[in-house]
Amino acid sequence: MSTEELATSSLLFSYGTLQQGERAQHHLSAARFLGDVHTIEPFLLVDCGQFPGLVADSANPSTTPISGELYQVPEDLWPALDDYEGIHLGEYRRTQIRVTDANHHERTVEAYLWAQQWTHLPVVGSNWKAYRRRHFPSV
């Protein structure tokens, strides 16, 4: 990306269906993959029905750092991503979180957090791709 492109984009933490090899990765075709990362703060990753939801609940003992991917997203792509994630329906909300990579480079990035009731949903663990392969191998 050019300096101008970097100035008009921001970072996305993807932990579910937008990741490489997942069913909705095409929504990030205009974004640049920067590498694998994980959250610094612990979260819950829940199974919302063949797609995950990231939940902030510091009181829950099942929270853990969540694995995912980091993308440089052009500013003009955010409205389409917000539509895909159901922001207008109240399914997810976009917020900033902190992630780190294998070299311990920390960054503040955008992430979609599940905004619906979740206490009845199964907890996935720390990695959606591994969970999906076990529970939904044909998806």
Order of alpha helices (4+ residues) and beta strands (2+ residues): alpha-beta-beta-beta-beta-beta-alpha-beta-beta-alpha
